[in-house]
Amino acid sequence: MAIDLAEAHVRALAATGRIVAAVADDQWDAPSVCDEWTVRELVNHVVAGNLWVAPLVEGQTIEQVGDRYDGDLLGDDPAAAYDASVPSAAAAFQADGAMDAPVAVSYGPVPGSIYCGHRFLDVLVHGWDIAASTGQSTALDPELVEAALEVAEPQIELLVASGMFGTRAEVAAGAPEEERLLAMLGRG
């Protein structure tokens, strides 16, 4: 499958948005499956990541973005804050030349396509984390799982070394793709 990363990213944003919208009012302060984060802090992390996309893809440096996305970004309506963070993140990677332009991330600069792949993985996997933390279905879209494997497998050592995804777990030979992806990224 030759993936369109920008489109996969948009689909992951939408899938995670549905999960965020289904978080019950009494679940926001519950512990998440991500060590040391509540559900609210996990969603805040995803929202902050979404908000960083446009400035970085447009050529700003981490220093130029500064601390504008630090702290609580969710306010009184976390689901609405998530929804508000999506359009600029989606549009940034769809802009002409965005996938080839250098992006000054903490591990870069890297081409926009690399950053898009990492954002796609982050949004998709943290959507799974939010679902798992709140008792929702954790089933991922099989096409997105396939695309995520295409992104993750060639870069797995970099991803594991980054500490962003947890400790890689082993799975049985012939395990389903979703199980392989989740284990690769420290879930499951």
C-alpha positions in Angstrom: 0.0 0.0 0.0 1.5 3.3 -1.0 0.2 5.6 1.7 -0.8 9.2 1.4 0.6 10.4 4.7 -1.3 13.6 4.8 -4.6 11.8 4.3 -3.7 9.1 6.8 -3.0 11.9 9.3 -6.4 13.5 8.6 -8.1 10.2 9.1 -6.2 9.6 12.4 -7.2 13.0 13.6 -10.8 12.3 12.9 -10.7 8.8 14.6 -9.1 10.2 17.7 -11.6 13.1 17.7 -14.4 10.6 17.9 -12.7 8.9 20.9 -12.1 12.3 22.6 -15.7 13.3 22.1 -16.9 10.1 23.8 -14.8 10.6 27.0 -17.3 10.9 29.9 -17.2 14.0 32.2 -16.1 11.9 35.1 -13.2 10.3 33.2 -11.0 13.3 32.5 -9.1 13.1 35.7 -8.8 9.3 35.6 -5.3 7.7 35.2 -4.5 6.9 31.6 -2.6 3.9 30.2 0.3 6.3 29.7 2.4 6.4 32.8 2.0 9.5 34.9 -0.7 11.1 32.7 -4.4 11.5 33.4 -6.8 11.2 30.5 -7.0 15.0 30.4 -3.2 15.4 30.3 -3.0 12.8 27.5 -5.5 14.7 25.4 -3.7 17.9 26.2 -0.5 16.4 24.9 -2.2 15.5 21.6 -3.8 18.9 21.3 -0.4 20.6 21.9 1.1 18.4 19.3 -1.6 19.3 16.8 -1.0 23.0 17.5 2.7 22.7 17.0 2.3 21.3 13.4 1.4 24.5 11.5 4.1 26.8 12.8 6.8 24.1 12.4 5.7 23.1 8.9 5.5 26.8 8.0 9.2 27.1 8.9 9.3 28.4 12.4 11.8 26.9 14.8 11.1 25.4 18.2 12.6 28.6 19.8 10.3 30.8 17.7 7.2 28.8 18.8 8.5 29.0 22.4 6.1 28.2 25.2 2.8 29.2 23.6 1.6 25.6 23.7 2.7 24.9 27.3 0.2 24.3 30.1 -3.4 23.4 29.9 -4.9 24.0 26.4 -8.2 22.2 27.1 -10.1 24.8 29.2 -13.6 23.9 30.2 -14.4 21.8 27.0 -11.6 19.4 26.2 -13.4 17.9 23.2 -14.0 21.3 21.7 -10.3 22.2 22.3 -9.3 19.0 20.5 -11.6 19.8 17.6 -10.2 23.3 17.4 -6.7 21.9 17.1 -7.4 19.7 14.2 -7.9 22.0 11.1 -4.5 23.7 11.2 -2.7 20.4 11.8 -4.5 18.8 8.9 -4.1 21.7 6.5 -0.4 22.2 7.2 0.6 18.8 5.8 -1.7 19.2 2.8 -0.1 22.5 1.7 1.9 22.5 -1.5 5.5 21.5 -0.8 4.9 20.7 2.9 5.9 17.1 2.7 9.3 18.0 1.2 10.1 21.2 3.1 12.5 20.9 6.1 10.9 21.0 9.5 12.9 22.0 12.5 11.8 19.5 15.1 13.7 18.5 18.2 15.3 15.5 16.2 15.7 17.4 12.9 15.5 19.2 10.7 13.6 16.5 8.8 11.5 16.5 5.7 7.8 17.3 6.3 6.9 13.7 5.3 8.9 12.3 8.2 7.3 14.8 10.7 3.9 14.0 9.2 4.5 10.3 9.7 5.5 10.8 13.3 2.4 13.0 14.0 0.2 10.4 12.3 1.6 7.7 14.6 1.3 9.9 17.7 -2.3 10.8 17.0 -3.3 7.3 16.1 -1.6 5.5 19.0 -2.7 8.1 21.6 -6.2 7.7 20.3 -5.9 4.0 21.2 -4.5 5.1 24.6 -7.4 7.4 25.2 -9.9 4.6 24.2 -8.1 2.1 26.4 -8.1 4.5 29.3 -11.8 5.2 29.1 -13.3 1.8 28.3 -14.0 2.5 24.7 -13.4 0.2 21.7 -9.7 0.1 21.0 -10.1 -1.4 17.5 -8.1 0.7 15.0 -9.0 1.2 11.3 -7.1 -1.6 9.5 -6.0 0.7 6.7 -4.5 3.2 9.2 -2.8 0.3 11.0 -1.3 -0.8 7.7 -0.1 2.8 7.0 1.3 3.1 10.5 3.3 -0.1 10.1 4.7 1.3 6.8 5.8 4.4 8.7 7.0 2.7 11.9 8.8 -0.4 10.7 11.7 1.3 8.9 12.2 3.8 11.7 11.5 1.5 14.7 14.9 2.0 16.3 14.6 5.8 16.1 11.1 5.7 17.5 12.0 3.4 20.4 15.1 5.4 21.2 13.0 8.6 21.3 11.1 7.4 24.3 7.9 8.7 22.8 6.2 5.4 22.4 7.1 3.0 25.3 9.1 -0.2 25.4 8.8 -2.4 22.5 7.1 -5.8 23.2 7.5 -9.0 21.3 4.5 -10.7 19.6 4.0 -14.1 18.2 4.9 -14.8 14.6 1.8 -14.2 12.5 0.2 -11.9 15.0 -2.5 -9.6 13.5 -1.2 -6.3 12.2 -2.8 -4.2 14.9 -1.2 -6.3 17.6 2.2 -6.0 15.9 1.9 -2.2 15.7 0.8 -1.8 19.3 3.5 -4.1 20.6 6.1 -2.3 18.4 5.1 1.0 20.0 4.9 -0.3 23.6 1.2 -1.1 23.8 -1.0 -4.1 23.9 
